[in-house]
């Protein structure tokens, strides 16, 4: 395949990771500032160590969860890039174009292509789902589409929607 950039979109996990990392970093930074700031007057009976522990105890889990989600998302994108760069693909039939009711943006659900591939060696039917598309891709129904896969693990795949779509600019 050419060096065309693959599109993965922004997932809900990416947004949650970003929010959690920001919140966790802010809380940890405030906790560190309270601990390290010399001569900062603290309220009557307030202990700086307790205050920094509270901020750290709140910020650290947020930061950890955000970083874990960010790493998992980055690994998934890297896996997709690797699968595409290796160039092994199967031709699957676009069996259905359906709304993804699990995601809603501005009151609208994106569409997902459901692609079927029957392995000639085993006869097993494999179902692949594309990334979210925020327009109705009617012209793709009943067409064949490339699905880049790992030769050893068909659970690692990328549905190449861009190869069939014209350049779409949503205004």
C-alpha positions as a LaTeX table, in Angstrom:
\begin{tabular}{lrrr}
\hline
Residue & $x$ (\AA) & $y$ (\AA) & $z$ (\AA) \\
\hline
Unk1 & 0.00 & 0.00 & 0.00 \\
Unk2 & 1.16 & 3.54 & $-0.60$ \\
Unk3 & 2.13 & 5.77 & 2.28 \\
Unk4 & $-1.43$ & 7.06 & 2.60 \\
Unk5 & $-2.28$ & 8.04 & 6.15 \\
Unk6 & $-4.92$ & 5.84 & 7.72 \\
Unk7 & $-7.85$ & 7.42 & 9.50 \\
Unk8 & $-8.78$ & 6.12 & 12.90 \\
Unk9 & $-10.80$ & 9.03 & 14.24 \\
Unk10 & $-11.01$ & 10.17 & 17.83 \\
Unk11 & $-12.58$ & 7.64 & 20.13 \\
Unk12 & $-14.40$ & 8.19 & 23.39 \\
Unk13 & $-11.43$ & 6.57 & 25.15 \\
Unk14 & $-9.15$ & 9.26 & 23.68 \\
Unk15 & $-11.35$ & 12.02 & 25.08 \\
Unk16 & $-11.65$ & 10.36 & 28.49 \\
Unk17 & $-7.88$ & 9.80 & 28.56 \\
Unk18 & $-7.21$ & 13.46 & 27.79 \\
Unk19 & $-9.62$ & 14.70 & 30.47 \\
Unk20 & $-8.28$ & 12.27 & 33.08 \\
Unk21 & $-4.64$ & 13.12 & 32.34 \\
Unk22 & $-5.34$ & 16.85 & 32.60 \\
Unk23 & $-7.33$ & 16.54 & 35.82 \\
Unk24 & $-4.82$ & 14.14 & 37.37 \\
Unk25 & $-1.87$ & 16.34 & 36.43 \\
Unk26 & $-3.54$ & 19.46 & 37.82 \\
Unk27 & $-4.43$ & 17.78 & 41.13 \\
Unk28 & $-0.95$ & 16.26 & 41.48 \\
Unk29 & 0.67 & 19.60 & 40.65 \\
Unk30 & $-1.44$ & 21.40 & 43.26 \\
Unk31 & $-0.53$ & 18.74 & 45.81 \\
Unk32 & 3.17 & 19.13 & 44.99 \\
Unk33 & 2.94 & 22.93 & 45.15 \\
Unk34 & 1.30 & 22.79 & 48.57 \\
Unk35 & 4.05 & 20.49 & 49.80 \\
Unk36 & 6.97 & 22.38 & 48.25 \\
Unk37 & 5.84 & 26.00 & 48.69 \\
Unk38 & 7.84 & 27.44 & 51.59 \\
Unk39 & 6.15 & 29.81 & 53.97 \\
Unk40 & 2.69 & 29.56 & 52.45 \\
Unk41 & 0.28 & 30.31 & 55.25 \\
Unk42 & $-2.21$ & 27.55 & 55.69 \\
Unk43 & $-5.50$ & 27.95 & 57.44 \\
Unk44 & $-5.88$ & 27.52 & 61.14 \\
Unk45 & $-5.29$ & 23.87 & 62.06 \\
Unk46 & $-4.70$ & 22.84 & 58.46 \\
Unk47 & $-1.69$ & 20.66 & 57.87 \\
Unk48 & 0.07 & 21.06 & 54.50 \\
Unk49 & 0.98 & 17.37 & 54.43 \\
Unk50 & $-2.64$ & 16.30 & 54.75 \\
Unk51 & $-3.70$ & 18.75 & 52.07 \\
Unk52 & $-1.02$ & 17.55 & 49.66 \\
Unk53 & $-1.96$ & 13.92 & 50.39 \\
Unk54 & $-5.60$ & 14.65 & 49.61 \\
Unk55 & $-4.75$ & 16.31 & 46.30 \\
Unk56 & $-2.29$ & 13.54 & 45.46 \\
Unk57 & $-4.76$ & 10.81 & 46.42 \\
Unk58 & $-7.33$ & 12.35 & 44.08 \\
Unk59 & $-4.95$ & 13.21 & 41.24 \\
Unk60 & $-2.82$ & 10.06 & 41.07 \\
Unk61 & $-5.66$ & 7.62 & 40.15 \\
Unk62 & $-7.01$ & 10.05 & 37.55 \\
Unk63 & $-3.56$ & 10.44 & 36.06 \\
Unk64 & $-2.92$ & 6.68 & 36.10 \\
Unk65 & $-6.24$ & 5.81 & 34.42 \\
Unk66 & $-5.75$ & 8.54 & 31.83 \\
Unk67 & $-2.25$ & 7.35 & 30.99 \\
Unk68 & $-3.38$ & 3.72 & 30.72 \\
Unk69 & $-6.21$ & 4.71 & 28.33 \\
Unk70 & $-3.82$ & 6.86 & 26.28 \\
Unk71 & $-1.28$ & 4.02 & 26.01 \\
Unk72 & $-3.96$ & 1.51 & 24.98 \\
Unk73 & $-5.27$ & 3.89 & 22.33 \\
Unk74 & $-1.77$ & 4.54 & 21.01 \\
Unk75 & $-1.08$ & 0.80 & 20.84 \\
Unk76 & $-4.30$ & 0.23 & 18.88 \\
Unk77 & $-3.36$ & 2.94 & 16.38 \\
Unk78 & 0.16 & 1.52 & 16.06 \\
Unk79 & $-1.29$ & $-1.94$ & 15.45 \\
Unk80 & $-3.52$ & $-0.55$ & 12.69 \\
Unk81 & $-0.58$ & 1.24 & 11.06 \\
Unk82 & 1.51 & $-1.93$ & 11.26 \\
Unk83 & $-1.24$ & $-4.08$ & 9.76 \\
Unk84 & $-1.67$ & $-1.64$ & 6.86 \\
Unk85 & 2.06 & $-1.29$ & 6.28 \\
Unk86 & 2.51 & $-5.07$ & 6.08 \\
Unk87 & 0.08 & $-5.02$ & 3.18 \\
Unk88 & $-1.78$ & $-8.31$ & 3.74 \\
Unk89 & $-5.50$ & $-7.92$ & 3.15 \\
Unk90 & $-8.64$ & $-9.88$ & 2.40 \\
Unk91 & $-11.56$ & $-8.74$ & 0.29 \\
Unk92 & $-14.72$ & $-8.59$ & 2.37 \\
Unk93 & $-18.31$ & $-7.89$ & 1.34 \\
Unk94 & $-20.01$ & $-4.86$ & 2.84 \\
Unk95 & $-23.01$ & $-6.63$ & 4.31 \\
Unk96 & $-24.63$ & $-3.76$ & 6.18 \\
Unk97 & $-24.42$ & $-0.05$ & 6.90 \\
Unk98 & $-25.85$ & 0.56 & 10.34 \\
Unk99 & $-25.92$ & 3.36 & 12.86 \\
Unk100 & $-23.66$ & 3.04 & 15.89 \\
Unk101 & $-26.10$ & 3.88 & 18.68 \\
Unk102 & $-23.27$ & 3.67 & 21.23 \\
Unk103 & $-21.95$ & 7.03 & 20.03 \\
Unk104 & $-23.88$ & 10.25 & 19.60 \\
Unk105 & $-22.50$ & 13.60 & 18.45 \\
Unk106 & $-24.83$ & 16.61 & 18.26 \\
Unk107 & $-27.81$ & 14.29 & 18.46 \\
Unk108 & $-26.69$ & 12.16 & 15.50 \\
Unk109 & $-25.25$ & 8.65 & 15.49 \\
Unk110 & $-22.38$ & 7.78 & 13.13 \\
Unk111 & $-22.57$ & 4.88 & 10.70 \\
Unk112 & $-20.46$ & 1.74 & 10.71 \\
Unk113 & $-19.83$ & $-0.66$ & 7.84 \\
Unk114 & $-20.22$ & $-4.32$ & 8.72 \\
Unk115 & $-18.06$ & $-6.41$ & 6.42 \\
Unk116 & $-18.18$ & $-10.20$ & 6.04 \\
Unk117 & $-15.33$ & $-12.43$ & 4.90 \\
Unk118 & $-15.59$ & $-16.20$ & 4.59 \\
Unk119 & $-12.25$ & $-17.93$ & 5.04 \\
Unk120 & $-11.92$ & $-20.39$ & 2.13 \\
Unk121 & $-9.65$ & $-22.72$ & 4.12 \\
Unk122 & $-11.87$ & $-23.12$ & 7.19 \\
Unk123 & $-15.24$ & $-21.88$ & 5.98 \\
Unk124 & $-15.48$ & $-19.58$ & 9.02 \\
Unk125 & $-17.32$ & $-16.30$ & 8.59 \\
Unk126 & $-15.40$ & $-13.29$ & 9.92 \\
Unk127 & $-17.22$ & $-10.04$ & 10.68 \\
Unk128 & $-15.27$ & $-6.77$ & 10.60 \\
Unk129 & $-16.53$ & $-3.32$ & 11.57 \\
Unk130 & $-15.21$ & $-0.05$ & 10.19 \\
Unk131 & $-14.47$ & 3.15 & 12.04 \\
Unk132 & $-17.34$ & 5.57 & 12.70 \\
Unk133 & $-18.44$ & 7.49 & 9.61 \\
Unk134 & $-20.39$ & 10.69 & 10.18 \\
Unk135 & $-22.25$ & 10.52 & 6.87 \\
Unk136 & $-24.39$ & 7.83 & 5.29 \\
Unk137 & $-22.16$ & 5.86 & 2.89 \\
Unk138 & $-24.96$ & 4.48 & 0.71 \\
Unk139 & $-22.63$ & 3.96 & $-2.26$ \\
Unk140 & $-20.66$ & 1.33 & $-0.31$ \\
Unk141 & $-23.51$ & $-1.12$ & 0.25 \\
Unk142 & $-23.08$ & $-4.45$ & $-1.56$ \\
Unk143 & $-19.47$ & $-3.65$ & $-2.54$ \\
Unk144 & $-16.23$ & $-5.42$ & $-1.77$ \\
Unk145 & $-13.72$ & $-3.67$ & 0.46 \\
Unk146 & $-10.14$ & $-4.32$ & 1.55 \\
Unk147 & $-9.68$ & $-5.34$ & 5.16 \\
Unk148 & $-6.03$ & $-5.30$ & 6.21 \\
Unk149 & $-5.38$ & $-8.02$ & 8.74 \\
Unk150 & $-2.58$ & $-9.67$ & 10.63 \\
Unk151 & $-1.89$ & $-13.02$ & 8.94 \\
Unk152 & $-1.87$ & $-14.82$ & 12.30 \\
Unk153 & $-4.64$ & $-12.96$ & 14.11 \\
Unk154 & $-7.73$ & $-11.72$ & 12.27 \\
Unk155 & $-8.77$ & $-9.77$ & 15.37 \\
Unk156 & $-6.15$ & $-7.20$ & 14.37 \\
Unk157 & $-7.58$ & $-5.45$ & 11.36 \\
Unk158 & $-8.26$ & $-2.17$ & 9.61 \\
Unk159 & $-11.21$ & $-1.69$ & 7.23 \\
Unk160 & $-9.92$ & 0.48 & 4.38 \\
Unk161 & $-12.98$ & 2.68 & 3.87 \\
Unk162 & $-10.89$ & 5.46 & 2.35 \\
Unk163 & $-9.99$ & 3.35 & $-0.69$ \\
Unk164 & $-13.63$ & 3.32 & $-1.82$ \\
Unk165 & $-14.78$ & 6.75 & $-0.71$ \\
Unk166 & $-14.37$ & 9.90 & $-2.71$ \\
Unk167 & $-12.81$ & 12.81 & $-0.86$ \\
Unk168 & $-15.56$ & 13.97 & 1.48 \\
Unk169 & $-15.52$ & 17.42 & 2.97 \\
Unk170 & $-18.23$ & 18.10 & 5.50 \\
Unk171 & $-19.07$ & 21.80 & 5.91 \\
\hline
\end{tabular}
